[in-house]
Amino acid sequence: MQKTRVKVIGGGLAGCEAALQLASYGFLIDLYEMRPKVNTPAHRGGDLAQLVCSNSFKGIAKTTAHGLLKNELTLLGSFLIELAKEAQVPAGESLTVNREIFSALVEKKILECPAITLHREEVTSLEDDLPTLVAAGPLASESLTNSIFKSLGSERLHFFDAIAPVVEADSIDFNHAFYMNRWEKGETADFINCPLDKETYNAFVEKLREADSVEPRPFEKNELFEGCLPIEEMARRGTETLRYGPMRPIGLGFGNEGKKWHAVIQLRAENAQKTLFNMVGFQTRLKWNTQKELFAMVPALKNARFARLGCMHRNTFIESPKLLEPTLQLKRGLPGCEKFPPIWFAGQITGAEGYTEAVATGWYAAWNMACSLKHGVPQLLPKESCIRSLVDQLVSPNPDFQPMNFNFGLLPHLIEMKKKNKKEILGNQAEEAVLEWIRKKTVLEN
Ligand SMILES: Cc1cc2nc3c(=O)[nH]c(=O)nc-3n(C[C@H](O)[C@H](O)[C@H](O)COP(=O)(O)OP(=O)(O)OC[C@H]3O[C@@H](n4cnc5c(N)ncnc54)[C@H](O)[C@@H]3O)c2cc1C
């Protein structure tokens, strides 16, 4: 039987997962990635599935939301989660990767897949004859976003996201830093901790409050993502805010005088050689000189060299509640979309915030696209599952729609439960429902 050809726009996390899944369902895929010819403000070079900021897919324990989501993706045969495990670097209880190795593994898998043709080209419009999956990400190119928003007729939505700095390990002063995982979890100590005493912390916060940021343009104001606030914004909310956030000292032992540390900056390994470390939760849009001056106040970072300093970026998403079906397919018959082929959306552009969420929606959109093109009917995941709960939040009516990470609050609370083991019950409920769905689903022949 002749194979159906489809198009995937974006060789990021969602697009690569989707392309590999579609290939496994027997489609021929034209995968378009515009980099390195056309770049984005955050990506560097042409790597596929590039992690633009942190190098972590977050927790692995099934009692954490991201652990549960990753477990579900593993049960469903996600290619990217499998490759992330191959590229893993030690980082306590999380799936953290060497980003170059991870991208190289994904690219190898894509290039070795005979059903996928990789085009290093920008797509500027959705008009086409091929069924299309759009996974162009939060930094989708200007011409494509203009074309999408013009056609869909809805307001362009965006907020602003920040990136954390990366430090060169051999420039850290270990007279003032130590290796330890919070609560000593994990077999090896993977985090470098840079403590600050009370006086230094207060001076640090004071300077942070007064520091020069890269001025957002007027329309950018108040568009920060609450889950990824820059440190200067946190400092403005109160002297103690950072001590309860990224600089919290709990679970990190005691200082020389036997007292708990006042505040600690944690650094997480970027690569297996542990030559580069990411400042955890330290996203910032301060001017680069100001960042250097500020971090020099931290004793361990007095002479630190930075492989990358923090910066801030646009983050674009569509109004999914108005535009998308529960399958992540663009609603048919929308005015202005007459020339479009059937279209599915996946990744951050749908408002699913986060790396694992991008992989999850990539998997989900590809599955629904395949079911629809092969059998004309969708086969939705059960409502108890993590991915379906995440998608339901994206497509439910919501006049104040904003991107969101997956969290336990999204899972349907079907049974009466005690607070103590709520997460465990919700997790088991999700896992059992997915296993049952896998047993019953129609197999899509390759
Ligand atoms: C600055 C920033 C920092 C972030 N930091 C984190 C973080 O630390 N942790 C986290 O969990 N999430 C983070 N996110 C959120 C989100 O999880 C990531 O952006 C994630 O990579 C989204 O996956 P994606 O597949 O949707 O998009 P991407 O991974 O960005 O992939 C989209 C791809 O499409 C390509 N593309 C764009 N337009 C076109 C076009 N017209 N034609 C062809 N190709 C095109 C791009 O080059 C890109 O490779 C961050 C987002 C931003 C913007």
The ligand as an SDF file (V2000), in Angstrom:
LIG
                    3D

 53 58  0  0  0  0  0  0  0  0999 V2000
   13.8830   31.1640   26.2130 C   0  0  0  0  0  0  0  0  0  0  0  0
   13.2000   29.9330   26.6480 C   0  0  0  0  0  0  0  0  0  0  0  0
   13.6910   29.1730   27.6790 C   0  0  0  0  0  0  0  0  0  0  0  0
   13.0360   28.0020   28.0760 C   0  0  0  0  0  0  0  0  0  0  0  0
   13.5560   27.2530   29.0820 N   0  0  0  0  0  0  0  0  0  0  0  0
   12.9500   26.0980   29.4380 C   0  0  0  0  0  0  0  0  0  0  0  0
   13.5150   25.2620   30.4640 C   0  0  0  0  0  0  0  0  0  0  0  0
   14.5460   25.5730   31.0270 O   0  0  0  0  0  0  0  0  0  0  0  0
   12.8640   24.1200   30.7990 N   0  0  0  0  0  0  0  0  0  0  0  0
   11.7010   23.7400   30.1820 C   0  0  0  0  0  0  0  0  0  0  0  0
   11.1550   22.6790   30.5400 O   0  0  0  0  0  0  0  0  0  0  0  0
   11.1500   24.5110   29.2190 N   0  0  0  0  0  0  0  0  0  0  0  0
   11.7310   25.6740   28.8280 C   0  0  0  0  0  0  0  0  0  0  0  0
   11.1820   26.4720   27.8530 N   0  0  0  0  0  0  0  0  0  0  0  0
    9.8670   26.1250   27.3110 C   0  0  0  0  0  0  0  0  0  0  0  0
    9.7830   25.0140   26.2670 C   0  0  0  0  0  0  0  0  0  0  0  0
    9.7320   23.8220   26.9430 O   0  0  0  0  0  0  0  0  0  0  0  0
   10.8900   24.9250   25.2660 C   0  0  0  0  0  0  0  0  0  0  0  0
   10.8690   26.0730   24.4940 O   0  0  0  0  0  0  0  0  0  0  0  0
   10.7420   23.6660   24.3530 C   0  0  0  0  0  0  0  0  0  0  0  0
   11.9060   23.5660   23.5900 O   0  0  0  0  0  0  0  0  0  0  0  0
    9.5310   23.7170   23.4570 C   0  0  0  0  0  0  0  0  0  0  0  0
    9.5560   22.6450   22.5470 O   0  0  0  0  0  0  0  0  0  0  0  0
    8.9750   22.8220   21.0800 P   0  0  0  0  0  0  0  0  0  0  0  0
    9.2380   21.5640   20.3490 O   0  0  0  0  0  0  0  0  0  0  0  0
    7.5810   23.2870   21.1730 O   0  0  0  0  0  0  0  0  0  0  0  0
    9.8020   24.0150   20.4430 O   0  0  0  0  0  0  0  0  0  0  0  0
   11.3520   24.0580   20.0680 P   0  0  0  0  0  0  0  0  0  0  0  0
   12.0970   23.0500   20.8240 O   0  0  0  0  0  0  0  0  0  0  0  0
   11.7360   25.4940   20.1580 O   0  0  0  0  0  0  0  0  0  0  0  0
   11.3440   23.6270   18.5330 O   0  0  0  0  0  0  0  0  0  0  0  0
   10.7800   24.3980   17.5210 C   0  0  0  0  0  0  0  0  0  0  0  0
   11.6630   24.2910   16.3080 C   0  0  0  0  0  0  0  0  0  0  0  0
   11.0220   24.8760   15.1890 O   0  0  0  0  0  0  0  0  0  0  0  0
   11.9560   25.5820   14.4130 C   0  0  0  0  0  0  0  0  0  0  0  0
   11.1990   26.5740   13.6320 N   0  0  0  0  0  0  0  0  0  0  0  0
   10.6000   27.6930   14.0680 C   0  0  0  0  0  0  0  0  0  0  0  0
    9.9560   28.3080   13.0630 N   0  0  0  0  0  0  0  0  0  0  0  0
   10.1660   27.5640   11.9530 C   0  0  0  0  0  0  0  0  0  0  0  0
    9.7660   27.6900   10.5840 C   0  0  0  0  0  0  0  0  0  0  0  0
    9.0190   28.6960   10.1870 N   0  0  0  0  0  0  0  0  0  0  0  0
   10.1780   26.7630    9.6890 N   0  0  0  0  0  0  0  0  0  0  0  0
   10.9490   25.7050   10.1030 C   0  0  0  0  0  0  0  0  0  0  0  0
   11.3760   25.5390   11.3800 N   0  0  0  0  0  0  0  0  0  0  0  0
   10.9640   26.4490   12.2890 C   0  0  0  0  0  0  0  0  0  0  0  0
   12.8980   26.1640   15.4520 C   0  0  0  0  0  0  0  0  0  0  0  0
   14.1420   26.4850   14.9030 O   0  0  0  0  0  0  0  0  0  0  0  0
   12.9720   25.0430   16.4880 C   0  0  0  0  0  0  0  0  0  0  0  0
   14.0420   24.1700   16.2460 O   0  0  0  0  0  0  0  0  0  0  0  0
   11.8310   27.6220   27.4240 C   0  0  0  0  0  0  0  0  0  0  0  0
   11.3240   28.4090   26.4000 C   0  0  0  0  0  0  0  0  0  0  0  0
   12.0100   29.5450   25.9930 C   0  0  0  0  0  0  0  0  0  0  0  0
   11.4580   30.3560   24.8710 C   0  0  0  0  0  0  0  0  0  0  0  0
  1  2  1  0
  2  3  1  0
  2 52  2  0
  3  4  2  0
  4  5  1  0
  4 50  1  0
  5  6  2  0
  6  7  1  0
  6 13  1  0
  7  8  2  0
  7  9  1  0
  9 10  1  0
 10 11  2  0
 10 12  1  0
 12 13  2  0
 13 14  1  0
 14 15  1  0
 14 50  1  0
 15 16  1  0
 16 17  1  0
 16 18  1  0
 18 19  1  0
 18 20  1  0
 20 21  1  0
 20 22  1  0
 22 23  1  0
 23 24  1  0
 24 25  2  0
 24 26  1  0
 24 27  1  0
 27 28  1  0
 28 29  2  0
 28 30  1  0
 28 31  1  0
 31 32  1  0
 32 33  1  0
 33 34  1  0
 33 48  1  0
 34 35  1  0
 35 36  1  0
 35 46  1  0
 36 37  1  0
 36 45  1  0
 37 38  2  0
 38 39  1  0
 39 40  1  0
 39 45  2  0
 40 41  1  0
 40 42  2  0
 42 43  1  0
 43 44  2  0
 44 45  1  0
 46 47  1  0
 46 48  1  0
 48 49  1  0
 50 51  2  0
 51 52  1  0
 52 53  1  0
M  END
$$$$
